[in-house]
Amino acid sequence: MNCAQLTSKLWAKRGGMILMLCCGFLFFSFRCAAQEKTDSIPWFYDDGGISSAKNILKLDLTGILQGEYAVCWERMYYKNLCVQLSAGILSPRFSYKFLLDDLFCPWYNNFFPEKTGWSLGIENKLYPKGPPKGFYILCGAKHRQFSEVVTNDLYTGIGWQLKITDYIPLEMNLGLGVRYQRSRDGASYVFDNNQDQVTILPFTARIGYLF
């Protein structure tokens, strides 16, 4: 059995479960938002000097190592829930060959587009003890577009955000998901035609500024 066939069988078992986990997480998040009482104070309001702050502007550190230059904006929309949006530019040296992705698809990661591209992402985060400090659960999606290839990631995971100073948080997270990939013209591929779905283990580290 070749690697592409093995991945296809793994996805048949895991893909539906990942989608169900993401949907279940979103449902659980909004249930928590509806039922939670305001009996604790989030870190946003801890130090008095920044009591009105609900935003964090971040730089994606792992993206820089991959050749993707992305900025992220995290916004608290309820006391224990945040949404994070990201936008980035993909440089000609961009590669998926990075850290944990290699465990699942080493045959896939030698991907270097000839031209630059762009990316957009969204994550929903649940902080059990209030954002944006400490442990959180997330589900997210990421779209990357190149001159010939489009990829879409769907994933769920866990992470931790700590504050280096009152205004500077550092976050790290690890997820499990699936990547869909296709050529824009239906003919030109920089990867094997049979490898249109791959399992991924995305790892991310970001540093930011609270305001």
C-alpha positions in Angstrom: 0.0 0.0 0.0 1.5 3.4 -1.0 1.5 6.5 1.2 -1.4 8.2 -0.8 -3.6 5.1 -0.3 -2.8 4.9 3.4 -3.5 8.6 3.9 -6.9 8.2 2.1 -7.9 5.4 4.4 -6.8 7.4 7.5 -8.8 10.4 6.3 -11.9 8.2 5.8 -11.8 7.4 9.5 -10.5 10.7 10.9 -12.0 13.4 8.7 -15.5 13.0 9.9 -14.4 12.9 13.5 -12.4 16.1 13.1 -15.4 17.9 11.5 -17.6 16.7 14.4 -15.1 17.9 17.0 -15.0 21.3 15.4 -18.8 21.6 15.3 -19.1 20.2 18.8 -16.6 22.8 20.1 -18.5 25.7 18.5 -21.7 24.4 20.0 -20.1 24.0 23.4 -18.5 27.5 23.2 -21.8 29.2 22.6 -23.6 27.2 25.3 -20.9 28.3 27.7 -21.3 31.9 26.6 -25.1 31.7 27.2 -24.9 30.0 30.6 -21.8 31.5 32.2 -22.3 34.1 34.9 -20.0 37.1 35.4 -18.4 35.8 38.6 -14.8 36.1 37.6 -12.7 38.9 36.1 -10.7 38.2 32.9 -7.0 39.1 32.7 -8.0 42.0 30.5 -9.2 43.7 33.6 -6.6 42.6 36.1 -4.2 45.4 36.2 -6.4 48.5 36.2 -4.3 50.4 33.8 -5.7 48.5 30.8 -9.2 47.8 32.0 -10.8 48.5 28.7 -8.4 46.4 26.6 -10.0 43.6 24.6 -7.6 43.2 21.7 -4.3 41.6 21.0 -2.2 42.2 17.8 0.1 39.3 17.2 3.0 38.2 15.0 3.1 34.6 13.8 6.6 33.3 14.7 6.3 29.8 13.3 4.9 31.3 10.0 8.1 33.3 9.6 10.2 30.1 9.7 7.9 28.6 7.0 8.1 31.7 4.8 4.6 33.0 5.7 4.5 36.5 7.1 1.2 36.8 9.0 -0.4 39.2 11.5 -3.2 38.1 13.8 -5.9 40.0 15.7 -7.5 38.4 18.7 -10.7 39.9 20.1 -12.7 39.0 23.2 -16.4 38.8 22.3 -17.5 37.2 25.6 -15.8 36.8 29.0 -14.4 33.4 28.1 -14.5 33.4 24.3 -12.3 35.0 21.7 -12.1 35.1 18.0 -8.8 35.4 16.2 -8.4 36.5 12.6 -5.1 36.3 10.6 -3.9 37.5 7.2 -0.5 36.9 5.6 1.8 36.9 2.6 3.4 33.7 1.3 7.0 34.3 0.2 8.6 32.3 -2.7 10.5 30.3 -0.1 7.3 29.1 1.6 7.2 25.4 2.5 4.9 23.1 4.5 8.0 21.2 5.6 8.0 22.2 9.2 8.0 20.4 12.5 5.1 18.1 13.2 3.6 18.1 9.7 6.5 15.8 8.7 5.1 13.0 10.9 2.0 12.5 8.7 3.1 13.6 5.2 6.9 13.7 4.7 6.2 12.9 1.0 4.1 16.0 0.6 6.2 18.8 2.2 8.6 19.7 -0.6 6.2 22.4 -1.8 7.8 25.6 -3.0 5.6 27.8 -5.2 7.2 29.8 -7.9 5.3 33.0 -7.0 4.1 34.6 -3.8 0.6 34.0 -2.4 -1.6 35.0 0.5 -3.4 33.5 3.4 -6.5 34.1 5.6 -7.3 32.3 8.9 -9.9 32.3 11.7 -9.9 30.6 15.1 -12.5 30.4 17.8 -11.0 30.0 21.3 -12.5 29.0 24.6 -10.6 30.0 27.8 -12.1 28.1 30.7 -10.7 30.6 33.2 -11.2 33.7 31.1 -9.2 35.2 28.2 -6.6 35.7 27.2 -4.4 34.0 29.8 -3.9 30.3 30.4 -5.2 27.1 28.8 -7.6 27.3 25.9 -9.4 25.0 23.4 -9.7 26.1 19.7 -11.1 25.2 16.4 -10.0 27.0 13.2 -9.7 27.2 9.5 -7.0 28.5 7.2 -7.0 29.3 3.5 -3.8 29.6 1.4 -3.7 30.6 -2.2 -0.8 30.4 -4.7 -0.6 31.0 -8.4 -1.5 27.4 -9.2 -2.6 25.8 -5.9 -5.2 26.4 -3.2 -5.1 24.7 0.2 -7.7 24.8 3.0 -7.0 23.6 6.5 -9.7 22.6 9.1 -8.4 21.7 12.6 -9.1 21.7 16.3 -6.6 21.8 19.1 -5.4 23.0 22.5 -3.0 25.8 23.5 -1.6 28.0 26.2 -1.2 31.7 26.4 1.0 33.4 29.0 1.9 37.0 29.6 5.6 37.9 29.4 4.6 41.4 30.6 1.3 43.1 31.3 1.1 44.0 27.7 3.0 41.2 25.9 1.4 37.7 25.7 3.0 34.6 24.1 0.9 31.8 22.9 1.6 28.2 21.7 -0.9 25.7 20.4 -1.0 22.2 18.8 -3.8 20.9 16.7 -5.1 17.9 14.7 -6.8 18.5 11.4 -7.1 17.9 7.6 -5.7 19.8 4.7 -7.7 19.9 1.4 -5.6 20.9 -1.7 -6.4 21.4 -5.3 -5.0 23.1 -8.4 -6.7 26.2 -9.6 -6.8 25.1 -13.3 -7.6 21.5 -12.6 -4.4 20.3 -14.3 -1.3 21.9 -12.9 -0.1 20.3 -9.7 3.0 20.8 -7.7 2.0 17.7 -5.6 0.7 14.3 -6.5 -2.8 14.4 -8.0 -3.9 11.6 -5.5 -2.9 13.6 -2.5 -5.8 16.0 -2.3 -6.4 15.4 1.4 -3.7 15.1 4.1 -3.8 14.8 7.9 -1.9 17.6 9.6 -0.6 18.4 13.1 -0.3 22.2 13.0 1.9 23.9 15.7 1.9 27.6 16.1 3.7 30.1 18.3 2.8 33.8 18.3 3.8 36.9 20.3 1.6 39.9 20.6 0.7 43.3 22.2 -2.4 43.9 24.3 -4.4 47.1 23.7 
